[in-house]
Amino acid sequence: MKNKLARLRSAKKIRSKIALGEKHRLTVYKTTMHTYAQLCSPKGAVIASASTLEKDIVNNKFHTGNIETAKIIGKVIAERAGEKNITEVAFDRSGYNYHGRVKALAESARENGLKF
């Protein structure tokens, strides 16, 4: 519980700094089994999303909480952002360390056309 509160406090600081920039926000959330990514407008509306729960994205439903699937989610969210003509976003890591799945998702999104 203590770690979750620290992560949420960090996420609050990150989001307050992002809100000053008036950019679209790429938000990442992860659980032990799944990885989620949302593209939000500056006002907070969800524009696009991708997660390991989508059957057309990830075929193997037993191993979805790993770096390989995070790379797939990063690629898909970048493609969906490109369809909406969004190329520049602010990366909201939701208080997670920039390591592992979060880093893999971010690098994959960058490789596929998003700038942050």
C-alpha positions in Angstrom: 0.0 0.0 0.0 2.9 2.3 0.8 4.5 1.8 -2.6 1.2 2.5 -4.4 0.7 5.8 -2.6 4.2 6.8 -3.5 3.6 5.9 -7.1 0.3 7.9 -7.2 2.0 10.9 -5.6 4.6 10.8 -8.3 2.0 10.4 -11.0 0.2 13.5 -9.7 3.3 15.6 -10.0 4.0 14.3 -13.5 0.4 15.0 -14.6 0.5 18.6 -13.2 3.6 19.4 -15.2 2.1 17.8 -18.4 -1.1 19.8 -18.0 0.9 23.1 -18.3 2.1 22.1 -21.7 -1.3 21.7 -23.3 -0.2 18.6 -25.3 -1.8 15.3 -25.9 -0.9 12.7 -23.3 0.2 9.1 -23.7 -0.7 7.4 -20.4 0.7 4.0 -19.5 -0.8 1.6 -16.9 0.4 -1.8 -16.1 -0.7 -4.8 -14.0 1.1 -8.1 -13.5 -0.8 -9.6 -16.4 -1.6 -6.7 -18.7 -0.3 -3.5 -20.2 -2.6 -0.6 -21.2 -1.9 2.7 -23.1 -4.3 5.6 -23.7 -3.9 8.7 -25.8 -5.7 11.6 -24.1 -6.5 15.1 -25.3 -5.4 18.1 -23.3 -8.9 18.3 -21.8 -8.7 14.7 -20.7 -10.9 12.9 -23.3 -9.6 9.5 -24.5 -8.8 9.6 -28.2 -7.3 6.2 -28.7 -6.3 3.2 -26.6 -4.5 -0.1 -26.8 -4.1 -3.0 -24.4 -3.1 -6.6 -24.1 -6.8 -7.5 -23.6 -7.5 -6.9 -27.3 -7.5 -10.3 -29.1 -6.4 -9.0 -32.4 -3.2 -7.5 -30.9 -1.9 -10.3 -28.7 -2.7 -13.9 -29.7 -1.1 -15.6 -26.7 -3.3 -14.7 -23.7 -1.1 -16.4 -21.1 2.0 -14.3 -21.4 0.8 -10.8 -21.8 2.7 -9.0 -19.0 6.2 -8.9 -20.6 8.4 -6.6 -22.6 7.6 -8.1 -26.0 3.9 -7.4 -25.7 4.6 -3.9 -24.3 6.5 -3.3 -27.6 3.5 -4.4 -29.6 1.2 -2.0 -27.6 3.6 0.8 -28.2 3.5 0.2 -32.0 -0.3 -0.1 -32.0 -0.9 3.1 -30.0 1.6 5.0 -32.3 -0.3 3.8 -35.4 -3.7 4.8 -33.9 -2.3 8.2 -33.0 -1.0 8.6 -36.6 -4.5 7.8 -37.9 -5.8 10.8 -35.8 -2.9 13.0 -37.1 -1.2 13.2 -33.7 2.6 13.1 -33.8 3.7 14.9 -30.7 2.6 13.8 -27.2 3.7 14.1 -23.6 4.6 10.7 -22.0 2.8 10.0 -18.7 4.4 7.0 -17.1 1.8 7.1 -14.2 4.5 7.1 -11.5 6.2 3.9 -12.7 10.0 3.9 -13.1 11.2 4.3 -16.7 12.3 0.7 -16.9 11.2 -2.6 -18.3 7.7 -2.6 -19.9 7.2 1.1 -19.6 10.6 1.8 -21.4 9.8 -0.8 -24.1 6.4 0.7 -24.8 7.9 4.2 -25.0 10.7 3.2 -27.3 8.4 1.3 -29.6 6.1 4.3 -29.8 9.0 6.5 -30.7 10.2 4.1 -33.4 6.7 4.2 -35.0 6.4 7.9 -35.3 5.4 9.5 -32.0 7.6 12.3 -30.6 8.0 13.0 -26.9 
